[in-house]
Amino acid sequence: MGHYLLRRLLIAVPSLLGISVVLFTVLALAPGDPFGEMATNPNVPAAVREMLRAKFGLDDPIWQRYFHWLWAMLKGDWGFSFISRVDVDKLILQRVPVTLAVIGASQVLALAVALPVGIYSAARPYSLFDRVASTLAFVGFSLPTFFTGLLLILLFSIKLDWLPFVYRADIAATGWQWWWHQIKQSIMPVTVLGLFQGASWTRYVRSAVLDVIRLDYVTTARSKGLQERVVLMKHVVRNALIPVVTLVALTMPQIFGGAIVTEQIFRVPGIGSLLIDAILRNDTPVVMGVTFVFSCLVIFFNLIADLLYGWLDPRISYR
């Protein structure tokens, strides 16, 4: 296991370097100037604008700017936000807890829905429960998150006035009151993300369990007199979860990107809203930092998926 982890980490280094080269080149060639607003501001002399461009190296060749950025990254310097006037790493760290809390809770909700519903539907295919669950799953992942988010806002915030529809990070309360406010304002974004993802995963779980439940070794286990619950959980579900683990691990970074829409709807001050704001204002260091974090998440969750394979299937060995 140790050798396998070391090998995967060594492979991740050139992968991240390649990703960073592509990201930096695309952002450097993209139209827009972070100091473009200063050109139309009569209170900012042209000499000051040129001095700032020279200070941040915006007029240097792309390759020189990339190596300058890479060397600074290796030293722990993620750059400086042109708009917020804050270090990029501090800006990202301010938003990460909110994003992790909302997305983490939504994925727990998605798995809590997808696993039992998908397994029970596969164990009783074409039953009333299966038909209802399949219909709701199709409806769930067919509706976009911005539509369901607006529906929840209209129902629970405007009509019933139960839940706040704007996420606030500056809650003045303390203790249990603070936790209660956090839970209330997180219910709708977590529900929108969790049910959308859970509806999609339910179909995959059902399909994976159906593929395994018809195999010969499952019939053999039943013929030995094992209880149906034991056959299902020990012999079927564990093998059926291998493709599901792949799906969850590979879609997890996409969920961070897909949460951008939900964060915009509910004004959640997370990574997604930070990325959108940085793109609109041509804040290149922030865009580069956030997209690089997303790239690291892709490699990290791929590694997690490979490690879970060995736990689910003892036949897999790490060499």
Backbone bond lengths (Angstrom), bond angles and torsions (degrees), N, CA, C in turn:
res aa  C-N    CA-C-N  psi(-1)  N-CA   C-N-CA  omega(-1)  CA-C   N-CA-C  phi
1 M - - - 1.454 - - 1.529 111.37 -
2 G 1.352 116.30 -43.42 1.458 120.12 -179.50 1.510 112.40 -61.76
3 H 1.353 116.19 -43.69 1.465 119.96 179.16 1.531 110.54 -64.85
4 Y 1.324 116.05 -37.46 1.463 119.64 -179.24 1.535 110.09 -65.89
5 L 1.341 116.77 -44.32 1.456 119.87 178.66 1.521 111.50 -61.95
6 L 1.334 116.13 -43.44 1.462 119.78 179.26 1.520 110.88 -61.60
7 R 1.329 116.74 -42.43 1.462 120.52 179.92 1.527 111.55 -64.23
8 R 1.325 116.03 -41.96 1.458 119.05 179.44 1.530 111.41 -66.68
9 L 1.328 117.01 -37.52 1.455 119.27 178.17 1.521 111.73 -67.00
10 L 1.331 116.29 -36.55 1.467 119.54 176.92 1.522 111.34 -67.74
11 I 1.330 116.81 -35.29 1.470 120.24 177.27 1.528 110.28 -69.16
12 A 1.346 116.71 -31.78 1.456 120.49 -178.08 1.524 112.67 -66.87
13 V 1.340 116.71 -27.45 1.473 119.69 -177.22 1.533 111.79 -62.92
14 P 1.363 119.90 -55.49 1.481 117.50 177.30 1.519 113.19 -63.92
15 S 1.335 117.52 -29.01 1.463 119.48 177.43 1.529 110.84 -64.09
16 L 1.331 116.40 -45.36 1.462 119.84 179.03 1.520 111.54 -67.13
17 L 1.326 117.03 -35.82 1.472 119.60 176.74 1.522 110.98 -63.30
18 G 1.330 116.47 -45.06 1.457 119.64 178.04 1.517 112.42 -62.01
19 I 1.336 116.24 -42.32 1.462 120.33 178.48 1.526 110.43 -63.18
20 S 1.324 116.79 -42.32 1.466 119.65 -178.54 1.525 111.49 -65.18
21 V 1.336 117.12 -36.32 1.470 119.78 178.38 1.530 110.32 -63.24
22 V 1.328 115.84 -46.44 1.471 119.93 -179.27 1.527 110.42 -63.59
23 L 1.337 117.20 -47.14 1.459 120.61 -178.82 1.527 111.52 -61.47
24 F 1.317 116.12 -45.63 1.466 119.60 -177.31 1.524 110.96 -65.36
25 T 1.340 116.74 -40.73 1.468 120.13 -179.48 1.516 111.40 -65.58
26 V 1.332 116.55 -44.53 1.468 120.20 -179.96 1.530 110.76 -62.45
27 L 1.331 116.91 -44.82 1.462 119.75 -179.61 1.528 111.74 -67.69
28 A 1.343 116.78 -34.58 1.465 119.75 179.49 1.525 111.54 -69.49
29 L 1.339 117.41 -33.59 1.466 121.22 -179.22 1.527 112.85 -86.94
30 A 1.332 117.34 -10.91 1.463 120.23 -179.09 1.525 110.32 -67.31
31 P 1.345 116.78 146.84 1.470 118.98 178.76 1.519 111.31 -69.35
32 G 1.313 114.94 156.85 1.459 119.68 179.18 1.514 111.65 115.68
33 D 1.316 115.44 151.77 1.458 122.24 -178.44 1.520 107.94 -135.74
34 P 1.344 117.80 122.07 1.473 119.19 -179.41 1.517 113.46 -61.33
35 F 1.341 117.27 -22.38 1.459 120.74 178.20 1.527 111.68 -105.61
36 G 1.345 115.52 20.02 1.462 119.60 -179.07 1.517 112.90 -64.80
37 E 1.349 117.20 -33.11 1.463 120.03 179.64 1.520 112.13 -64.59
38 M 1.340 115.65 -27.72 1.467 118.46 179.85 1.521 112.12 -69.25
39 A 1.341 115.75 -25.86 1.465 118.89 -178.90 1.527 111.67 -65.49
40 T 1.322 116.79 -29.16 1.466 120.75 -179.24 1.528 112.45 -97.52
41 N 1.326 116.38 1.89 1.464 120.78 -179.76 1.530 109.11 -96.84
42 P 1.319 118.63 111.48 1.471 119.90 -177.53 1.517 113.38 -67.95
43 N 1.339 117.87 -15.85 1.466 120.57 -179.17 1.519 112.65 -81.39
44 V 1.341 117.71 -9.93 1.468 121.56 -179.87 1.519 108.39 -106.94
45 P 1.339 118.24 112.98 1.467 119.80 179.44 1.533 111.39 -64.65
46 A 1.308 116.00 152.16 1.462 121.19 179.32 1.527 111.11 -62.25
47 A 1.341 116.80 -32.28 1.464 119.72 -179.93 1.523 110.99 -65.25
48 V 1.330 117.21 -36.45 1.469 120.62 178.60 1.521 110.01 -66.86
49 R 1.330 116.03 -41.94 1.467 119.64 179.39 1.529 111.38 -62.58
50 E 1.316 116.41 -43.76 1.459 119.87 179.22 1.526 111.54 -66.88
51 M 1.333 116.43 -34.13 1.461 119.64 178.22 1.526 110.70 -65.91
52 L 1.335 117.12 -39.38 1.463 120.61 178.17 1.532 110.93 -66.82
53 R 1.328 116.47 -40.49 1.463 119.08 178.30 1.523 110.55 -63.00
54 A 1.328 116.75 -39.69 1.462 119.82 178.69 1.526 111.32 -69.22
55 K 1.343 116.56 -35.65 1.464 120.09 -179.24 1.527 111.07 -64.62
56 F 1.332 116.67 -41.98 1.463 120.61 -178.74 1.528 112.74 -91.18
57 G 1.331 117.80 3.81 1.455 121.12 174.77 1.505 114.93 68.73
58 L 1.338 118.61 28.99 1.459 120.41 -176.54 1.524 112.74 -73.57
59 D 1.320 117.61 -16.97 1.467 120.43 179.13 1.523 112.38 -98.50
60 D 1.339 117.85 0.65 1.466 120.96 178.08 1.517 110.23 -75.87
61 P 1.342 118.70 160.91 1.479 120.91 174.61 1.532 111.04 -60.02
62 I 1.334 114.76 155.46 1.465 119.34 -175.36 1.523 111.18 -61.75
63 W 1.343 116.84 -44.21 1.463 119.29 -177.49 1.519 111.17 -62.52
64 Q 1.329 116.41 -36.59 1.461 119.88 179.93 1.527 110.59 -69.66
65 R 1.332 116.39 -39.83 1.461 120.04 178.18 1.522 110.97 -66.18
66 Y 1.350 116.29 -36.40 1.469 118.86 179.82 1.521 111.34 -64.67
67 F 1.327 117.41 -48.40 1.464 119.62 -179.02 1.522 111.00 -66.52
68 H 1.331 115.80 -31.21 1.455 118.55 175.23 1.530 109.91 -64.30
69 W 1.358 115.77 -43.88 1.462 120.92 178.95 1.524 111.25 -65.84
70 L 1.336 117.68 -42.36 1.460 121.43 -178.53 1.520 111.00 -63.88
71 W 1.320 116.79 -43.07 1.460 120.10 -179.77 1.536 110.38 -64.63
72 A 1.321 115.89 -39.57 1.466 119.14 177.68 1.521 110.77 -66.22
73 M 1.355 117.72 -38.83 1.468 120.98 178.02 1.521 111.00 -62.33
74 L 1.328 117.03 -42.18 1.460 120.43 179.66 1.527 111.77 -63.47
75 K 1.307 116.37 -25.73 1.465 120.44 177.99 1.530 112.20 -90.78
76 G 1.358 116.50 0.61 1.452 119.95 179.00 1.505 115.17 91.65
77 D 1.347 117.24 9.32 1.458 121.72 179.27 1.526 108.73 -101.25
78 W 1.342 117.26 107.98 1.460 121.93 -176.90 1.514 113.10 -86.30
79 G 1.297 117.99 0.36 1.454 121.05 -179.56 1.514 111.88 105.04
80 F 1.324 114.36 -176.70 1.461 121.91 -174.64 1.526 108.85 -129.09
81 S 1.324 116.28 130.53 1.459 120.79 -179.73 1.522 109.95 -71.54
82 F 1.339 116.10 124.90 1.454 120.34 179.75 1.527 111.99 -67.60
83 I 1.323 116.94 -30.60 1.458 121.44 -173.52 1.527 111.47 -93.08
84 S 1.337 117.15 -50.46 1.470 120.95 -175.77 1.518 113.40 -81.13
85 R 1.340 116.60 -14.28 1.476 121.54 -178.58 1.527 111.32 59.41
86 V 1.339 115.66 37.92 1.468 122.02 179.86 1.514 107.85 -133.36
87 D 1.336 117.21 150.52 1.461 120.34 175.02 1.522 110.01 -59.82
88 V 1.341 115.43 141.38 1.466 120.46 -175.48 1.523 111.23 -62.33
89 D 1.330 117.67 -42.29 1.461 119.17 -178.53 1.524 111.48 -63.47
90 K 1.330 117.88 -38.51 1.463 120.22 177.49 1.531 110.55 -67.41
91 L 1.324 116.01 -37.80 1.462 119.97 179.99 1.528 110.94 -65.03
92 I 1.335 116.02 -41.26 1.469 119.94 179.36 1.526 110.34 -69.26
93 L 1.325 117.15 -42.22 1.466 120.17 -179.53 1.521 111.96 -64.08
94 Q 1.329 117.71 -27.50 1.463 119.96 176.70 1.521 111.58 -68.60
95 R 1.348 116.87 -29.89 1.467 121.07 -175.98 1.528 113.04 -95.26
96 V 1.322 117.71 -22.26 1.459 120.82 -174.33 1.529 113.18 -60.27
97 P 1.341 120.73 -45.46 1.477 118.89 -177.95 1.521 113.48 -57.45
98 V 1.341 117.32 -40.47 1.466 119.94 -179.41 1.522 110.54 -66.08
99 T 1.341 116.22 -45.16 1.468 119.96 -179.75 1.515 111.04 -63.67
100 L 1.324 117.76 -44.46 1.462 120.64 -179.89 1.524 111.07 -63.46
101 A 1.329 117.26 -39.01 1.464 120.10 -179.59 1.521 111.03 -65.32
102 V 1.334 117.07 -47.13 1.466 120.74 -177.57 1.526 110.84 -69.09
103 I 1.342 116.54 -48.80 1.466 119.67 -177.46 1.521 110.74 -69.81
104 G 1.331 117.78 -40.15 1.458 119.98 178.81 1.520 112.03 -60.72
105 A 1.336 116.27 -45.24 1.465 119.32 178.49 1.526 111.39 -65.57
106 S 1.333 117.24 -37.31 1.469 119.77 -179.74 1.525 111.47 -67.49
107 Q 1.325 117.67 -35.99 1.466 119.88 179.97 1.532 111.53 -73.79
108 V 1.335 116.84 -33.49 1.469 119.47 172.61 1.521 109.98 -62.56
109 L 1.329 116.54 -42.37 1.468 120.34 176.86 1.522 110.98 -63.80
110 A 1.329 117.61 -41.88 1.470 120.88 -179.42 1.522 111.43 -62.46
111 L 1.333 117.00 -44.53 1.473 120.05 179.01 1.530 110.85 -68.81
112 A 1.335 117.02 -36.35 1.467 119.94 179.04 1.521 111.44 -65.08
113 V 1.325 117.35 -26.19 1.461 121.18 177.08 1.521 110.80 -88.05
114 A 1.334 116.87 -46.75 1.467 120.92 -170.75 1.523 112.86 -69.04
115 L 1.337 117.90 -43.47 1.465 119.53 -174.53 1.530 112.66 -66.04
116 P 1.327 120.33 -57.25 1.480 117.84 -178.51 1.524 113.11 -65.33
117 V 1.332 118.10 -40.30 1.461 120.13 -178.26 1.527 110.63 -67.73
118 G 1.343 116.73 -43.78 1.460 119.75 179.63 1.514 112.69 -65.45
119 I 1.336 117.71 -41.53 1.466 121.15 -179.85 1.526 110.85 -67.37
120 Y 1.336 116.57 -44.79 1.464 119.31 -179.03 1.530 111.17 -66.33
121 S 1.320 117.37 -36.39 1.469 120.44 178.01 1.524 111.14 -65.54
122 A 1.350 116.87 -39.95 1.465 119.94 179.34 1.521 111.47 -71.00
123 A 1.335 117.30 -32.73 1.462 119.61 179.08 1.517 111.92 -70.50
124 R 1.331 116.78 -25.51 1.463 121.40 177.57 1.524 109.73 -129.23
125 P 1.328 116.88 69.23 1.465 119.82 -175.64 1.526 112.05 -65.79
126 Y 1.335 114.06 143.29 1.472 123.38 176.83 1.539 112.92 64.62
127 S 1.309 116.82 14.94 1.456 119.73 172.55 1.529 109.23 -80.42
128 L 1.325 116.51 175.80 1.461 120.28 179.05 1.521 110.92 -61.50
129 F 1.350 116.52 -42.67 1.460 120.29 178.60 1.526 110.73 -60.81
130 D 1.332 116.82 -43.76 1.459 121.00 -179.60 1.523 111.27 -62.91
131 R 1.315 117.50 -42.44 1.462 120.42 -178.98 1.529 111.38 -66.58
132 V 1.332 116.24 -42.48 1.468 119.47 179.13 1.531 110.50 -66.41
133 A 1.348 116.78 -44.53 1.462 120.62 -179.46 1.525 111.20 -63.74
134 S 1.327 117.49 -41.54 1.466 120.69 179.19 1.526 111.27 -64.79
135 T 1.315 116.34 -40.51 1.472 119.87 178.85 1.522 111.13 -63.86
136 L 1.341 115.71 -46.94 1.465 119.25 179.21 1.530 111.39 -64.76
137 A 1.333 117.34 -35.16 1.463 120.22 177.99 1.524 110.99 -65.39
138 F 1.328 116.92 -43.85 1.461 120.21 177.69 1.532 110.98 -61.22
139 V 1.322 115.94 -43.67 1.464 119.42 178.76 1.525 110.18 -65.03
140 G 1.346 116.91 -40.29 1.456 121.31 -175.67 1.508 113.67 -62.60
141 F 1.353 118.07 -46.53 1.458 117.24 -178.60 1.524 112.99 -91.16
142 S 1.328 117.59 1.17 1.464 120.63 172.79 1.523 111.73 -86.17
143 L 1.325 117.10 -28.40 1.455 120.82 179.75 1.526 109.96 -84.19
144 P 1.316 119.12 126.07 1.477 121.01 178.79 1.521 111.34 -68.48
145 T 1.320 115.38 155.89 1.469 119.92 -175.75 1.527 112.28 -66.00
146 F 1.340 117.68 -31.48 1.461 117.77 -179.57 1.531 110.97 -68.59
147 F 1.342 117.03 -28.54 1.466 120.21 178.47 1.526 110.79 -74.43
148 T 1.325 117.00 -49.51 1.465 119.45 179.14 1.524 111.45 -65.73
149 G 1.332 116.52 -33.72 1.459 119.12 176.90 1.516 112.40 -62.54
150 L 1.337 116.28 -44.03 1.466 119.76 178.00 1.519 111.64 -66.10
151 L 1.349 116.84 -36.48 1.468 119.61 177.41 1.529 110.86 -62.08
152 L 1.336 116.81 -44.84 1.464 120.04 179.65 1.526 111.13 -64.48
153 I 1.336 116.53 -38.02 1.467 119.56 178.10 1.522 110.71 -63.59
154 L 1.340 116.48 -44.90 1.467 120.38 179.52 1.529 111.65 -62.30
155 L 1.350 115.99 -38.58 1.460 119.12 -175.73 1.521 112.51 -80.54
156 F 1.335 116.68 -55.41 1.468 120.12 -170.21 1.529 113.88 -89.70
157 S 1.326 117.80 -19.94 1.467 119.37 -179.14 1.518 112.35 -102.51
158 I 1.325 116.90 -46.56 1.464 119.87 -174.55 1.533 111.56 -87.78
159 K 1.330 117.08 -48.50 1.469 119.45 -175.97 1.531 111.96 -79.48
160 L 1.334 117.64 -50.93 1.465 120.48 -176.15 1.529 112.88 -91.50
161 D 1.342 117.03 -22.47 1.467 122.04 -179.57 1.531 111.78 57.01
162 W 1.334 115.64 44.31 1.456 120.83 178.64 1.528 112.41 -95.54
163 L 1.326 116.33 -38.74 1.458 120.85 -171.83 1.525 110.59 -125.61
164 P 1.334 118.24 144.55 1.471 120.41 174.90 1.530 110.17 -74.37
165 F 1.331 116.99 141.35 1.464 119.40 -179.09 1.525 112.34 -100.51
166 V 1.334 117.97 -2.10 1.462 121.89 174.86 1.524 108.12 -114.63
167 Y 1.324 116.48 123.59 1.463 122.14 -178.44 1.530 108.28 -78.72
168 R 1.317 116.22 126.49 1.463 121.00 -179.64 1.520 110.08 -111.85
169 A 1.332 115.19 130.64 1.459 120.02 177.97 1.524 111.85 -93.97
170 D 1.325 117.59 -13.64 1.467 121.94 -175.61 1.525 111.31 -106.40
171 I 1.323 116.30 54.83 1.467 120.67 178.82 1.530 108.95 -74.87
172 A 1.324 115.57 127.39 1.471 119.94 -175.90 1.518 112.95 -81.45
173 A 1.311 118.06 -16.11 1.465 120.65 -176.66 1.522 110.78 -70.34
174 T 1.330 115.80 163.66 1.464 122.07 177.97 1.527 109.27 -132.46
175 G 1.322 114.74 166.79 1.451 119.89 176.37 1.507 113.00 66.30
176 W 1.352 114.56 -139.63 1.460 119.18 -178.03 1.514 112.08 -66.06
177 Q 1.329 119.21 -30.78 1.459 121.14 177.96 1.526 110.89 -62.07
178 W 1.331 116.16 -39.31 1.473 120.10 178.60 1.524 110.15 -63.93
179 W 1.332 116.82 -45.34 1.457 119.93 179.20 1.540 111.40 -63.82
180 W 1.325 117.42 -38.09 1.458 120.53 179.97 1.535 111.13 -64.87
181 H 1.333 116.01 -42.19 1.465 119.39 177.39 1.527 110.95 -64.95
182 Q 1.320 117.28 -39.84 1.470 120.72 178.92 1.527 110.66 -63.33
183 I 1.322 116.84 -42.71 1.471 120.26 -179.85 1.520 110.60 -65.36
184 K 1.339 117.16 -44.30 1.461 120.49 -178.21 1.525 111.62 -61.77
185 Q 1.336 117.51 -43.71 1.456 119.12 -176.54 1.531 112.23 -80.36
186 S 1.337 117.84 -10.05 1.465 120.73 178.62 1.522 112.60 -95.53
187 I 1.333 117.52 -13.76 1.465 120.05 -173.75 1.521 111.57 -59.41
188 M 1.323 118.21 -48.69 1.464 120.39 -175.10 1.532 113.30 -70.18
189 P 1.335 120.76 -49.11 1.475 117.93 177.34 1.523 113.52 -62.17
190 V 1.336 117.01 -37.70 1.466 119.73 178.46 1.527 110.42 -66.38
191 T 1.326 117.27 -40.76 1.456 121.03 179.94 1.528 111.17 -65.56
192 V 1.327 117.21 -43.47 1.466 120.77 -179.33 1.528 110.68 -61.14
193 L 1.331 116.57 -49.48 1.469 119.91 -179.28 1.519 111.79 -68.72
194 G 1.342 116.58 -43.65 1.455 120.51 -174.92 1.511 113.16 -66.50
195 L 1.331 118.00 -45.29 1.457 120.13 -178.72 1.528 111.70 -70.81
196 F 1.326 117.46 -34.92 1.466 119.50 176.80 1.528 110.99 -63.21
197 Q 1.347 116.02 -46.95 1.462 119.44 179.66 1.522 111.18 -71.21
198 G 1.334 117.39 -38.35 1.456 120.54 179.74 1.512 112.46 -64.00
199 A 1.340 117.66 -36.49 1.464 120.58 177.90 1.522 111.06 -63.03
200 S 1.329 116.55 -41.22 1.467 119.93 178.82 1.524 111.56 -67.74
201 W 1.340 115.96 -44.60 1.466 119.09 -178.14 1.519 112.17 -68.83
202 T 1.328 118.43 -27.58 1.465 120.75 178.51 1.521 111.24 -58.65
203 R 1.311 117.19 -41.92 1.463 120.79 179.78 1.525 110.85 -65.67
204 Y 1.314 117.87 -39.34 1.470 121.02 179.15 1.529 111.21 -67.79
205 V 1.333 116.47 -42.15 1.465 119.62 179.28 1.526 110.00 -63.20
206 R 1.315 117.61 -45.16 1.467 121.13 178.94 1.521 111.07 -59.89
207 S 1.325 116.92 -45.48 1.467 120.44 -179.28 1.524 111.66 -64.79
208 A 1.343 116.85 -41.76 1.467 119.96 -179.34 1.518 111.47 -66.19
209 V 1.335 118.31 -41.22 1.465 121.28 179.30 1.522 110.76 -67.66
210 L 1.319 117.78 -38.73 1.466 120.64 178.12 1.519 111.89 -62.74
211 D 1.328 116.99 -37.02 1.468 120.10 178.90 1.520 111.91 -64.87
212 V 1.336 117.23 -35.25 1.465 121.23 -176.29 1.523 111.85 -86.21
213 I 1.322 117.16 -35.04 1.462 120.68 -171.91 1.525 111.89 -67.40
214 R 1.334 117.72 -17.37 1.462 121.16 -179.38 1.526 113.46 -95.09
215 L 1.333 117.64 1.20 1.458 120.52 -177.40 1.530 110.79 -75.29
216 D 1.345 114.60 161.55 1.467 120.34 -173.84 1.525 112.58 -66.23
217 Y 1.335 117.13 -36.42 1.463 117.51 -175.45 1.528 111.25 -68.83
218 V 1.329 117.39 -25.14 1.463 120.40 175.59 1.530 109.66 -70.26
219 T 1.325 116.13 -40.70 1.470 119.90 176.22 1.522 110.73 -62.72
220 T 1.332 116.58 -39.62 1.465 121.16 177.61 1.525 111.06 -62.92
221 A 1.334 116.71 -41.67 1.469 120.22 179.09 1.526 110.68 -62.95
222 R 1.321 116.54 -39.13 1.462 119.27 177.83 1.533 110.85 -66.93
223 S 1.329 116.45 -38.94 1.470 119.71 -178.16 1.520 112.38 -67.22
224 K 1.327 117.31 -19.71 1.461 120.51 177.34 1.526 112.08 -79.15
225 G 1.311 116.52 -4.35 1.458 120.16 177.35 1.510 114.85 92.98
226 L 1.338 117.54 11.58 1.459 119.99 178.49 1.526 110.12 -69.22
227 Q 1.316 115.52 147.74 1.453 120.26 177.67 1.529 109.98 -65.96
228 E 1.325 115.23 149.75 1.467 120.09 -177.17 1.521 111.39 -60.68
229 R 1.332 116.70 -35.50 1.460 119.88 178.74 1.516 111.53 -64.49
230 V 1.330 116.81 -41.02 1.466 120.90 178.86 1.527 110.52 -66.98
231 V 1.318 116.56 -42.77 1.465 120.33 178.94 1.524 110.54 -61.30
232 L 1.320 115.17 -43.33 1.458 119.66 -176.57 1.527 111.75 -67.93
233 M 1.323 117.18 -47.70 1.467 120.00 -173.85 1.520 112.78 -79.38
234 K 1.322 117.40 -37.77 1.464 119.93 -174.35 1.518 112.98 -88.84
235 H 1.324 118.08 -37.80 1.461 120.61 -173.50 1.526 113.71 -104.17
236 V 1.319 117.19 -23.92 1.466 119.27 -175.52 1.524 111.25 -101.72
237 V 1.329 115.87 -57.24 1.463 119.89 -171.22 1.517 111.71 -62.59
238 R 1.314 117.50 -41.38 1.457 119.07 -175.56 1.522 111.61 -62.43
239 N 1.326 117.71 -41.34 1.457 120.21 177.53 1.523 111.99 -74.90
240 A 1.318 116.77 -32.44 1.461 119.74 -178.97 1.526 112.18 -71.63
241 L 1.330 117.72 -22.34 1.457 120.35 -176.75 1.526 113.74 -76.19
242 I 1.329 118.35 -11.70 1.470 119.89 -178.23 1.524 111.67 -60.44
243 P 1.357 119.70 -52.76 1.478 117.47 176.51 1.523 113.04 -65.93
244 V 1.333 117.08 -28.56 1.466 119.70 178.41 1.525 110.44 -67.31
245 V 1.338 116.94 -40.09 1.462 120.79 177.05 1.526 110.23 -60.24
246 T 1.323 116.66 -42.38 1.463 120.32 177.48 1.521 110.59 -59.41
247 L 1.320 115.96 -45.74 1.465 120.07 -179.37 1.522 111.26 -62.30
248 V 1.331 116.71 -47.93 1.472 120.12 -177.46 1.521 110.70 -63.72
249 A 1.331 117.01 -43.48 1.464 120.48 -177.55 1.521 111.91 -65.97
250 L 1.333 117.03 -40.66 1.460 120.07 -177.24 1.526 112.47 -76.80
251 T 1.327 117.66 -27.39 1.465 119.67 179.63 1.523 112.77 -89.57
252 M 1.336 117.91 -10.43 1.459 119.30 -178.48 1.532 112.79 -60.42
253 P 1.357 120.23 -45.50 1.471 118.30 176.02 1.524 112.27 -62.89
254 Q 1.339 117.69 -34.04 1.463 120.02 177.80 1.517 111.07 -64.86
255 I 1.333 116.34 -29.60 1.462 119.92 179.36 1.529 109.78 -66.12
256 F 1.349 116.56 -37.77 1.459 119.30 177.16 1.528 110.20 -62.25
257 G 1.342 116.09 -39.38 1.454 118.91 176.90 1.510 112.58 -73.23
258 G 1.337 116.32 -39.54 1.455 119.89 179.52 1.510 113.21 -68.18
259 A 1.328 117.01 -22.35 1.466 119.94 178.62 1.521 112.40 -71.04
260 I 1.344 116.39 -8.49 1.461 119.41 179.32 1.522 110.57 -57.98
261 V 1.345 116.62 -43.06 1.463 120.98 -178.86 1.526 110.31 -63.40
262 T 1.332 115.90 -46.72 1.465 119.69 -179.23 1.523 111.17 -64.17
263 E 1.329 116.79 -39.44 1.456 119.43 178.73 1.521 111.25 -65.14
264 Q 1.320 117.09 -34.56 1.463 119.35 177.53 1.525 111.56 -69.25
265 I 1.335 117.18 -37.81 1.473 120.70 -178.09 1.525 110.58 -65.75
266 F 1.342 115.80 -47.18 1.470 119.87 -175.14 1.528 112.12 -96.76
267 R 1.327 117.40 7.37 1.468 122.55 179.96 1.531 111.74 55.26
268 V 1.315 115.10 43.31 1.469 119.99 178.11 1.535 108.08 -78.18
269 P 1.328 119.28 123.19 1.467 121.09 -178.14 1.528 111.87 -79.07
270 G 1.328 115.92 68.23 1.456 120.96 -177.45 1.513 112.47 -111.68
271 I 1.339 115.36 -166.23 1.454 121.37 -178.85 1.530 110.75 -64.44
272 G 1.330 117.23 -38.24 1.459 120.60 -177.61 1.513 112.63 -61.55
273 S 1.333 116.76 -48.90 1.463 119.76 178.88 1.522 111.40 -65.20
274 L 1.328 117.23 -33.22 1.462 120.79 176.07 1.524 110.81 -63.55
275 L 1.335 117.02 -42.27 1.464 121.02 -179.89 1.527 111.03 -65.60
276 I 1.332 117.87 -44.74 1.459 121.21 179.64 1.524 110.36 -61.15
277 D 1.325 117.09 -45.46 1.454 121.06 -179.56 1.528 111.04 -63.53
278 A 1.332 116.75 -39.24 1.465 119.89 179.61 1.525 111.48 -67.85
279 I 1.331 117.50 -38.21 1.464 120.31 178.62 1.526 110.67 -66.07
280 L 1.331 117.38 -44.12 1.462 120.87 -178.46 1.530 111.79 -64.93
281 R 1.323 116.77 -28.40 1.466 119.99 -175.76 1.524 112.30 -106.82
282 N 1.360 116.30 12.32 1.474 121.64 176.80 1.529 112.39 56.30
283 D 1.324 115.69 37.23 1.465 120.27 177.72 1.532 108.11 -86.70
284 T 1.328 116.65 80.88 1.467 122.39 -170.57 1.526 113.79 -59.35
285 P 1.327 121.26 -44.10 1.481 118.92 179.71 1.525 113.40 -58.09
286 V 1.330 117.11 -38.10 1.466 119.85 179.57 1.526 110.39 -69.80
287 V 1.334 117.99 -43.24 1.465 121.33 177.93 1.517 110.23 -59.86
288 M 1.322 116.54 -43.70 1.459 120.38 179.65 1.520 111.20 -64.26
289 G 1.323 117.55 -41.57 1.458 120.51 -179.55 1.516 112.61 -65.69
290 V 1.339 117.28 -44.09 1.469 120.49 -178.28 1.514 111.25 -68.49
291 T 1.338 117.66 -45.00 1.463 120.16 179.95 1.528 111.40 -65.77
292 F 1.318 117.51 -32.67 1.465 119.93 176.95 1.524 110.53 -68.80
293 V 1.333 116.78 -35.77 1.469 120.06 175.41 1.521 110.35 -63.50
294 F 1.337 117.85 -41.78 1.460 121.43 177.05 1.533 110.68 -61.15
295 S 1.332 117.33 -39.08 1.468 120.60 178.38 1.525 111.30 -64.58
296 C 1.318 116.73 -40.44 1.465 120.10 176.51 1.526 111.23 -63.42
297 L 1.334 116.59 -35.64 1.467 120.21 178.26 1.520 111.42 -64.20
298 V 1.335 117.37 -38.58 1.461 120.75 178.62 1.524 110.72 -59.67
299 I 1.326 116.92 -47.67 1.469 121.30 -178.88 1.529 110.26 -67.85
300 F 1.326 116.98 -39.37 1.466 120.31 -178.89 1.519 111.59 -63.94
301 F 1.330 117.46 -46.59 1.463 119.98 -177.69 1.528 111.88 -71.74
302 N 1.333 117.75 -27.22 1.461 119.30 171.47 1.521 111.01 -63.44
303 L 1.325 116.76 -40.81 1.458 120.82 178.12 1.531 110.66 -65.81
304 I 1.340 117.31 -41.21 1.460 120.89 177.49 1.525 110.95 -60.03
305 A 1.341 116.36 -41.65 1.465 120.29 179.87 1.520 110.81 -63.07
306 D 1.326 117.63 -42.92 1.468 120.24 179.65 1.524 111.58 -63.37
307 L 1.331 116.85 -37.08 1.465 119.63 179.41 1.534 111.17 -70.04
308 L 1.320 116.94 -35.29 1.467 120.07 179.40 1.522 111.72 -70.39
309 Y 1.343 117.32 -26.01 1.460 119.68 177.91 1.533 110.87 -57.86
310 G 1.335 115.55 -45.22 1.454 119.97 -178.00 1.514 112.79 -65.63
311 W 1.323 117.01 -31.04 1.457 120.06 178.09 1.522 110.99 -74.50
312 L 1.334 117.05 -38.08 1.459 120.34 -179.40 1.525 112.65 -76.73
313 D 1.316 117.48 -36.16 1.463 121.99 -177.14 1.534 109.40 -122.96
314 P 1.326 119.29 103.34 1.463 121.11 -178.34 1.531 113.43 -62.96
315 R 1.321 117.85 -15.68 1.456 119.83 179.89 1.539 111.58 -71.80
316 I 1.323 116.98 -17.70 1.465 121.06 -179.57 1.518 108.54 -82.72
317 S 1.318 116.80 127.86 1.459 121.67 177.90 1.518 108.78 -121.10
318 Y 1.330 116.17 148.80 1.457 121.92 179.62 1.526 108.46 -101.69
319 R 1.315 114.36 115.81 1.465 119.14 -179.18 1.526 109.90 -125.42
